[in-house]
Amino acid sequence: MQQIEVLLYTLYQIYFYMVIVYILMSWLPNARESFIGEWLGKFVEPYLRPFRRFIPPLFGVLDISPIVALIVLQLALNGLISILRYFVY
């Protein structure tokens, strides 16, 4: 059971940092058009797209949807670990 929790947490951290790097790349000119930017976009953008659809940018510029997406990802991890612990213990 402990190994599953460690695996889930590791996968969560990898995806979390992928989202963070993708967000930071938006501050650099043409960074998202690079190989790494396009590769990250293929993994991160499908997850961020629903949040961007429902949460409009503040003042037309500040996009807070990735913050909400990361909070939801954390809640999903916690819920999944709780469900696993419930069925195992």
FILUMZA-110903 format. One record per atom (N, C-alpha, C): residue in one letter; atom name; residue number from 1; y negated, x negated, z. Coordinates in nm, 2 decimals, decimal comma. Layout:
# residues N
(pt "A" "CA" NUM (Y X Z))
...
END
This chain:
# residues 89
(pt "M" "N" 1 (0,12 -0,08 0,00))
(pt "M" "CA" 1 (0,00 0,00 0,00))
(pt "M" "C" 1 (-0,13 -0,09 0,00))
(pt "Q" "N" 2 (-0,12 -0,19 0,08))
(pt "Q" "CA" 2 (-0,24 -0,28 0,09))
(pt "Q" "C" 2 (-0,27 -0,34 -0,05))
(pt "Q" "N" 3 (-0,16 -0,37 -0,13))
(pt "Q" "CA" 3 (-0,18 -0,44 -0,26))
(pt "Q" "C" 3 (-0,25 -0,34 -0,35))
(pt "I" "N" 4 (-0,22 -0,21 -0,34))
(pt "I" "CA" 4 (-0,28 -0,11 -0,43))
(pt "I" "C" 4 (-0,43 -0,10 -0,39))
(pt "E" "N" 5 (-0,46 -0,10 -0,27))
(pt "E" "CA" 5 (-0,60 -0,09 -0,22))
(pt "E" "C" 5 (-0,68 -0,21 -0,27))
(pt "V" "N" 6 (-0,62 -0,33 -0,26))
(pt "V" "CA" 6 (-0,69 -0,45 -0,30))
(pt "V" "C" 6 (-0,71 -0,45 -0,45))
(pt "L" "N" 7 (-0,61 -0,40 -0,53))
(pt "L" "CA" 7 (-0,62 -0,39 -0,67))
(pt "L" "C" 7 (-0,73 -0,29 -0,71))
(pt "L" "N" 8 (-0,73 -0,18 -0,65))
(pt "L" "CA" 8 (-0,84 -0,08 -0,68))
(pt "L" "C" 8 (-0,98 -0,13 -0,65))
(pt "Y" "N" 9 (-0,99 -0,20 -0,53))
(pt "Y" "CA" 9 (-1,12 -0,25 -0,49))
(pt "Y" "C" 9 (-1,16 -0,37 -0,59))
(pt "T" "N" 10 (-1,07 -0,45 -0,63))
(pt "T" "CA" 10 (-1,10 -0,55 -0,73))
(pt "T" "C" 10 (-1,14 -0,50 -0,86))
(pt "L" "N" 11 (-1,07 -0,39 -0,91))
(pt "L" "CA" 11 (-1,11 -0,33 -1,04))
(pt "L" "C" 11 (-1,25 -0,26 -1,02))
(pt "Y" "N" 12 (-1,28 -0,20 -0,90))
(pt "Y" "CA" 12 (-1,41 -0,15 -0,88))
(pt "Y" "C" 12 (-1,51 -0,25 -0,89))
(pt "Q" "N" 13 (-1,49 -0,37 -0,82))
(pt "Q" "CA" 13 (-1,59 -0,47 -0,82))
(pt "Q" "C" 13 (-1,62 -0,53 -0,96))
(pt "I" "N" 14 (-1,51 -0,54 -1,04))
(pt "I" "CA" 14 (-1,53 -0,59 -1,18))
(pt "I" "C" 14 (-1,62 -0,49 -1,26))
(pt "Y" "N" 15 (-1,58 -0,37 -1,25))
(pt "Y" "CA" 15 (-1,66 -0,27 -1,32))
(pt "Y" "C" 15 (-1,80 -0,25 -1,27))
(pt "F" "N" 16 (-1,82 -0,26 -1,14))
(pt "F" "CA" 16 (-1,95 -0,26 -1,08))
(pt "F" "C" 16 (-2,04 -0,37 -1,14))
(pt "Y" "N" 17 (-1,99 -0,49 -1,14))
(pt "Y" "CA" 17 (-2,07 -0,60 -1,19))
(pt "Y" "C" 17 (-2,09 -0,59 -1,34))
(pt "M" "N" 18 (-1,99 -0,53 -1,41))
(pt "M" "CA" 18 (-2,01 -0,51 -1,56))
(pt "M" "C" 18 (-2,13 -0,42 -1,58))
(pt "V" "N" 19 (-2,14 -0,31 -1,50))
(pt "V" "CA" 19 (-2,26 -0,22 -1,51))
(pt "V" "C" 19 (-2,39 -0,29 -1,47))
(pt "I" "N" 20 (-2,39 -0,37 -1,37))
(pt "I" "CA" 20 (-2,51 -0,44 -1,33))
(pt "I" "C" 20 (-2,55 -0,53 -1,44))
(pt "V" "N" 21 (-2,46 -0,61 -1,49))
(pt "V" "CA" 21 (-2,50 -0,71 -1,60))
(pt "V" "C" 21 (-2,55 -0,63 -1,72))
(pt "Y" "N" 22 (-2,49 -0,52 -1,75))
(pt "Y" "CA" 22 (-2,53 -0,44 -1,87))
(pt "Y" "C" 22 (-2,67 -0,38 -1,85))
(pt "I" "N" 23 (-2,70 -0,34 -1,72))
(pt "I" "CA" 23 (-2,84 -0,29 -1,69))
(pt "I" "C" 23 (-2,94 -0,41 -1,70))
(pt "L" "N" 24 (-2,91 -0,52 -1,65))
(pt "L" "CA" 24 (-3,00 -0,64 -1,65))
(pt "L" "C" 24 (-3,02 -0,68 -1,79))
(pt "M" "N" 25 (-2,92 -0,67 -1,88))
(pt "M" "CA" 25 (-2,94 -0,71 -2,02))
(pt "M" "C" 25 (-3,04 -0,63 -2,09))
(pt "S" "N" 26 (-3,07 -0,51 -2,04))
(pt "S" "CA" 26 (-3,17 -0,42 -2,10))
(pt "S" "C" 26 (-3,31 -0,48 -2,08))
(pt "W" "N" 27 (-3,33 -0,56 -1,98))
(pt "W" "CA" 27 (-3,46 -0,63 -1,96))
(pt "W" "C" 27 (-3,49 -0,74 -2,05))
(pt "L" "N" 28 (-3,38 -0,80 -2,11))
(pt "L" "CA" 28 (-3,40 -0,91 -2,20))
(pt "L" "C" 28 (-3,40 -0,87 -2,35))
(pt "P" "N" 29 (-3,49 -0,92 -2,42))
(pt "P" "CA" 29 (-3,50 -0,87 -2,57))
(pt "P" "C" 29 (-3,37 -0,92 -2,64))
(pt "N" "N" 30 (-3,32 -0,82 -2,71))
(pt "N" "CA" 30 (-3,20 -0,84 -2,80))
(pt "N" "C" 30 (-3,07 -0,89 -2,73))
(pt "A" "N" 31 (-3,07 -0,88 -2,60))
(pt "A" "CA" 31 (-2,95 -0,92 -2,53))
(pt "A" "C" 31 (-2,83 -0,82 -2,55))
(pt "R" "N" 32 (-2,86 -0,69 -2,56))
(pt "R" "CA" 32 (-2,75 -0,60 -2,58))
(pt "R" "C" 32 (-2,70 -0,60 -2,72))
(pt "E" "N" 33 (-2,77 -0,67 -2,81))
(pt "E" "CA" 33 (-2,71 -0,69 -2,95))
(pt "E" "C" 33 (-2,62 -0,81 -2,96))
(pt "S" "N" 34 (-2,61 -0,89 -2,86))
(pt "S" "CA" 34 (-2,53 -1,00 -2,86))
(pt "S" "C" 34 (-2,38 -0,96 -2,85))
(pt "F" "N" 35 (-2,29 -1,05 -2,87))
(pt "F" "CA" 35 (-2,15 -1,02 -2,86))
(pt "F" "C" 35 (-2,11 -0,96 -2,72))
(pt "I" "N" 36 (-2,16 -1,03 -2,62))
(pt "I" "CA" 36 (-2,13 -0,98 -2,48))
(pt "I" "C" 36 (-2,20 -0,85 -2,45))
(pt "G" "N" 37 (-2,32 -0,83 -2,50))
(pt "G" "CA" 37 (-2,38 -0,70 -2,48))
(pt "G" "C" 37 (-2,31 -0,59 -2,55))
(pt "E" "N" 38 (-2,26 -0,61 -2,67))
(pt "E" "CA" 38 (-2,19 -0,51 -2,74))
(pt "E" "C" 38 (-2,05 -0,48 -2,67))
(pt "W" "N" 39 (-1,99 -0,59 -2,63))
(pt "W" "CA" 39 (-1,86 -0,57 -2,56))
(pt "W" "C" 39 (-1,88 -0,49 -2,43))
(pt "L" "N" 40 (-1,98 -0,53 -2,35))
(pt "L" "CA" 40 (-2,01 -0,45 -2,23))
(pt "L" "C" 40 (-2,04 -0,31 -2,26))
(pt "G" "N" 41 (-2,12 -0,29 -2,36))
(pt "G" "CA" 41 (-2,16 -0,15 -2,40))
(pt "G" "C" 41 (-2,04 -0,06 -2,43))
(pt "K" "N" 42 (-1,93 -0,12 -2,49))
(pt "K" "CA" 42 (-1,81 -0,04 -2,52))
(pt "K" "C" 42 (-1,74 0,01 -2,39))
(pt "F" "N" 43 (-1,75 -0,07 -2,29))
(pt "F" "CA" 43 (-1,69 -0,03 -2,16))
(pt "F" "C" 43 (-1,78 0,05 -2,07))
(pt "V" "N" 44 (-1,91 0,02 -2,07))
(pt "V" "CA" 44 (-2,00 0,08 -1,97))
(pt "V" "C" 44 (-2,07 0,20 -2,02))
(pt "E" "N" 45 (-2,11 0,20 -2,14))
(pt "E" "CA" 45 (-2,18 0,32 -2,20))
(pt "E" "C" 45 (-2,11 0,45 -2,19))
(pt "P" "N" 46 (-1,98 0,46 -2,22))
(pt "P" "CA" 46 (-1,91 0,59 -2,21))
(pt "P" "C" 46 (-1,92 0,65 -2,06))
(pt "Y" "N" 47 (-1,92 0,56 -1,96))
(pt "Y" "CA" 47 (-1,93 0,61 -1,83))
(pt "Y" "C" 47 (-2,08 0,65 -1,79))
(pt "L" "N" 48 (-2,18 0,57 -1,84))
(pt "L" "CA" 48 (-2,32 0,60 -1,81))
(pt "L" "C" 48 (-2,37 0,72 -1,89))
(pt "R" "N" 49 (-2,32 0,75 -2,01))
(pt "R" "CA" 49 (-2,37 0,85 -2,09))
(pt "R" "C" 49 (-2,38 0,99 -2,03))
(pt "P" "N" 50 (-2,28 1,04 -1,96))
(pt "P" "CA" 50 (-2,30 1,17 -1,89))
(pt "P" "C" 50 (-2,41 1,17 -1,79))
(pt "F" "N" 51 (-2,43 1,06 -1,72))
(pt "F" "CA" 51 (-2,53 1,06 -1,61))
(pt "F" "C" 51 (-2,67 1,06 -1,68))
(pt "R" "N" 52 (-2,68 0,99 -1,79))
(pt "R" "CA" 52 (-2,81 0,99 -1,86))
(pt "R" "C" 52 (-2,84 1,12 -1,92))
(pt "R" "N" 53 (-2,74 1,20 -1,95))
(pt "R" "CA" 53 (-2,76 1,33 -2,01))
(pt "R" "C" 53 (-2,83 1,42 -1,91))
(pt "F" "N" 54 (-2,78 1,41 -1,78))
(pt "F" "CA" 54 (-2,83 1,50 -1,68))
(pt "F" "C" 54 (-2,95 1,45 -1,59))
(pt "I" "N" 55 (-2,97 1,32 -1,59))
(pt "I" "CA" 55 (-3,08 1,26 -1,51))
(pt "I" "C" 55 (-3,18 1,20 -1,61))
(pt "P" "N" 56 (-3,29 1,27 -1,62))
(pt "P" "CA" 56 (-3,39 1,21 -1,72))
(pt "P" "C" 56 (-3,46 1,09 -1,65))
(pt "P" "N" 57 (-3,52 1,00 -1,73))
(pt "P" "CA" 57 (-3,59 0,89 -1,68))
(pt "P" "C" 57 (-3,71 0,93 -1,60))
(pt "L" "N" 58 (-3,74 0,86 -1,50))
(pt "L" "CA" 58 (-3,86 0,89 -1,42))
(pt "L" "C" 58 (-3,98 0,83 -1,49))
(pt "F" "N" 59 (-4,09 0,91 -1,50))
(pt "F" "CA" 59 (-4,21 0,87 -1,57))
(pt "F" "C" 59 (-4,19 0,82 -1,71))
(pt "G" "N" 60 (-4,08 0,86 -1,77))
(pt "G" "CA" 60 (-4,05 0,83 -1,91))
(pt "G" "C" 60 (-4,00 0,69 -1,93))
(pt "V" "N" 61 (-3,99 0,61 -1,82))
(pt "V" "CA" 61 (-3,95 0,47 -1,84))
(pt "V" "C" 61 (-3,84 0,43 -1,75))
(pt "L" "N" 62 (-3,84 0,47 -1,62))
(pt "L" "CA" 62 (-3,75 0,42 -1,52))
(pt "L" "C" 62 (-3,62 0,51 -1,52))
(pt "D" "N" 63 (-3,51 0,44 -1,56))
(pt "D" "CA" 63 (-3,38 0,51 -1,57))
(pt "D" "C" 63 (-3,30 0,49 -1,44))
(pt "I" "N" 64 (-3,29 0,59 -1,36))
(pt "I" "CA" 64 (-3,21 0,58 -1,23))
(pt "I" "C" 64 (-3,07 0,62 -1,25))
(pt "S" "N" 65 (-3,03 0,67 -1,36))
(pt "S" "CA" 65 (-2,89 0,72 -1,38))
(pt "S" "C" 65 (-2,79 0,61 -1,35))
(pt "P" "N" 66 (-2,81 0,48 -1,38))
(pt "P" "CA" 66 (-2,70 0,39 -1,34))
(pt "P" "C" 66 (-2,68 0,37 -1,19))
(pt "I" "N" 67 (-2,79 0,39 -1,12))
(pt "I" "CA" 67 (-2,78 0,39 -0,97))
(pt "I" "C" 67 (-2,69 0,51 -0,92))
(pt "V" "N" 68 (-2,71 0,62 -0,98))
(pt "V" "CA" 68 (-2,63 0,74 -0,94))
(pt "V" "C" 68 (-2,49 0,72 -0,99))
(pt "A" "N" 69 (-2,47 0,66 -1,10))
(pt "A" "CA" 69 (-2,34 0,64 -1,16))
(pt "A" "C" 69 (-2,26 0,54 -1,07))
(pt "L" "N" 70 (-2,33 0,44 -1,02))
(pt "L" "CA" 70 (-2,26 0,34 -0,93))
(pt "L" "C" 70 (-2,23 0,41 -0,79))
(pt "I" "N" 71 (-2,31 0,49 -0,74))
(pt "I" "CA" 71 (-2,28 0,57 -0,62))
(pt "I" "C" 71 (-2,16 0,66 -0,64))
(pt "V" "N" 72 (-2,15 0,73 -0,75))
(pt "V" "CA" 72 (-2,04 0,81 -0,78))
(pt "V" "C" 72 (-1,91 0,73 -0,79))
(pt "L" "N" 73 (-1,92 0,61 -0,86))
(pt "L" "CA" 73 (-1,81 0,53 -0,87))
(pt "L" "C" 73 (-1,76 0,48 -0,73))
(pt "Q" "N" 74 (-1,85 0,45 -0,64))
(pt "Q" "CA" 74 (-1,81 0,41 -0,50))
(pt "Q" "C" 74 (-1,74 0,53 -0,43))
(pt "L" "N" 75 (-1,80 0,65 -0,45))
(pt "L" "CA" 75 (-1,74 0,77 -0,38))
(pt "L" "C" 75 (-1,60 0,80 -0,44))
(pt "A" "N" 76 (-1,58 0,78 -0,57))
(pt "A" "CA" 76 (-1,45 0,80 -0,63))
(pt "A" "C" 76 (-1,35 0,70 -0,58))
(pt "L" "N" 77 (-1,39 0,57 -0,56))
(pt "L" "CA" 77 (-1,30 0,47 -0,50))
(pt "L" "C" 77 (-1,26 0,51 -0,36))
(pt "N" "N" 78 (-1,36 0,55 -0,28))
(pt "N" "CA" 78 (-1,33 0,59 -0,14))
(pt "N" "C" 78 (-1,24 0,71 -0,14))
(pt "G" "N" 79 (-1,26 0,81 -0,23))
(pt "G" "CA" 79 (-1,18 0,92 -0,23))
(pt "G" "C" 79 (-1,03 0,89 -0,27))
(pt "L" "N" 80 (-1,02 0,80 -0,37))
(pt "L" "CA" 80 (-0,89 0,77 -0,42))
(pt "L" "C" 80 (-0,81 0,69 -0,31))
(pt "I" "N" 81 (-0,88 0,60 -0,24))
(pt "I" "CA" 81 (-0,81 0,53 -0,14))
(pt "I" "C" 81 (-0,77 0,62 -0,02))
(pt "S" "N" 82 (-0,86 0,72 0,01))
(pt "S" "CA" 82 (-0,82 0,81 0,11))
(pt "S" "C" 82 (-0,70 0,90 0,08))
(pt "I" "N" 83 (-0,70 0,94 -0,05))
(pt "I" "CA" 83 (-0,58 1,02 -0,10))
(pt "I" "C" 83 (-0,45 0,93 -0,09))
(pt "L" "N" 84 (-0,46 0,81 -0,13))
(pt "L" "CA" 84 (-0,34 0,72 -0,13))
(pt "L" "C" 84 (-0,30 0,70 0,02))
(pt "R" "N" 85 (-0,39 0,68 0,11))
(pt "R" "CA" 85 (-0,35 0,66 0,25))
(pt "R" "C" 85 (-0,29 0,79 0,31))
(pt "Y" "N" 86 (-0,34 0,90 0,27))
(pt "Y" "CA" 86 (-0,29 1,03 0,32))
(pt "Y" "C" 86 (-0,14 1,05 0,28))
(pt "F" "N" 87 (-0,11 1,01 0,15))
(pt "F" "CA" 87 (0,03 1,04 0,11))
(pt "F" "C" 87 (0,12 0,93 0,15))
(pt "V" "N" 88 (0,07 0,81 0,18))
(pt "V" "CA" 88 (0,16 0,70 0,23))
(pt "V" "C" 88 (0,18 0,70 0,38))
(pt "Y" "N" 89 (0,08 0,72 0,45))
(pt "Y" "CA" 89 (0,09 0,72 0,60))
(pt "Y" "C" 89 (0,12 0,85 0,66))
END
